[in-house]
């Protein structure tokens, strides 16, 4: 636990990627799937928004989900995928 955002998100093949620091200032690469963002957008009335806008609206929830994925994967993990299940339950 304790990931903090290092960089802004950028598009990568429909997904969003960004970097975070872990508690020891190690860098963790986080990918948020396009499906996760679309599923996040639908019930919140964000459908039709561009992917980066959805990402920015969901950022607090994405960071929380990434923290949970990181905790489950173990602190040696340097690449994380936040899937629709992780972000949307």
C-alpha positions in Angstrom: 0.0 0.0 0.0 1.1 3.6 -0.4 1.4 4.1 -4.2 1.6 7.7 -5.3 1.2 9.1 -8.8 4.5 10.1 -10.5 3.3 10.9 -14.1 0.1 11.8 -15.9 -1.7 9.1 -17.9 -1.0 8.7 -21.6 -2.8 6.6 -24.2 -1.2 3.3 -25.2 -3.2 1.3 -27.7 -6.5 2.3 -26.2 -5.3 1.7 -22.6 -3.9 4.3 -20.3 -0.5 4.0 -18.8 1.2 6.0 -16.0 3.9 5.6 -13.4 3.6 5.6 -9.6 6.0 5.4 -6.7 5.8 2.7 -4.1 6.6 3.3 -0.4 10.3 2.9 -1.1 10.3 5.3 -4.0 10.5 2.4 -6.5 8.7 3.0 -9.8 5.7 1.0 -10.7 4.2 1.1 -14.2 0.4 0.9 -14.1 -1.9 0.1 -17.1 -5.6 0.7 -16.9 -7.5 -1.3 -19.5 -9.8 0.5 -22.0 -12.6 -1.9 -20.9 -12.2 -0.9 -17.3 -12.5 2.8 -18.2 -15.5 2.2 -20.4 -17.2 0.2 -17.7 -16.4 2.9 -15.2 -17.8 5.6 -17.5 -21.2 4.0 -18.4 -23.0 4.2 -15.0 -21.5 7.6 -14.3 -22.8 9.3 -17.4 -19.3 9.7 -18.9 -19.9 7.5 -21.9 -18.8 9.2 -25.1 -16.1 11.1 -23.3 -12.5 10.6 -24.5 -10.4 8.1 -22.7 -8.1 10.6 -21.0 -11.1 12.5 -19.6 -12.6 9.3 -18.2 -9.2 8.5 -16.7 -8.9 11.9 -15.0 -12.4 11.6 -13.6 -11.7 8.1 -12.3 -8.1 8.8 -11.0 -8.8 8.5 -7.3 -10.6 5.2 -7.8 -7.9 4.0 -10.2 -5.2 4.8 -7.6 -7.1 2.9 -4.9 -7.6 -0.1 -7.3 -3.9 0.0 -8.2 -3.0 0.0 -4.5 -5.1 -3.2 -4.0 -3.6 -4.9 -7.1 -0.1 -4.0 -5.8 -0.8 -5.4 -2.4 -2.2 -8.7 -3.9 0.7 -9.0 -6.3 3.4 -8.4 -3.8 5.7 -5.4 -3.4 8.3 -6.7 -5.9 5.8 -6.2 -8.7 6.8 -3.4 -11.1 4.0 -3.6 -13.7 0.4 -3.6 -12.8 -2.8 -4.0 -14.8 -6.0 -2.4 -13.4 -8.7 -4.5 -15.0 -12.5 -3.8 -15.1 -12.9 -6.2 -12.2 -10.3 -4.3 -10.1 -11.8 -0.8 -10.9 -15.5 -1.7 -11.0 -15.9 -4.6 -8.6 
